[in-house]
């Protein structure tokens, strides 16, 4: 997964790989994705995210509920 990929794709890939219920409970995102989400949350709290480019984890979610 590259830096341009939305962070939730890691979870989706894991789920579609037919993960067992036990494996799903033990799932942890990669260190890179944990850092990316932390950076996005921090930027949102500080107000430093660009309004033209919302956080990658919200973009597809918003379009999927529209």
Phi, psi and omega in degrees: 000133182261173184296335181278346181285139175299142186294334182289345180297331178298317178292317179299314178301319180296315182295315182287351176279014179064047179297142177287159177304322180294316180295322179298319178294333182264359182301136173225133178295160179298159178304318181299316180289326176298317178296317182298315180295319177300317178297318180295317179296316179299315179297323179292318179294322180279346182076026182260003177280141180287130178294336178286338183228087182295164180306142184301331183282348179259336187303303183288328178298314180299318182287335181282340180260356180283000000 
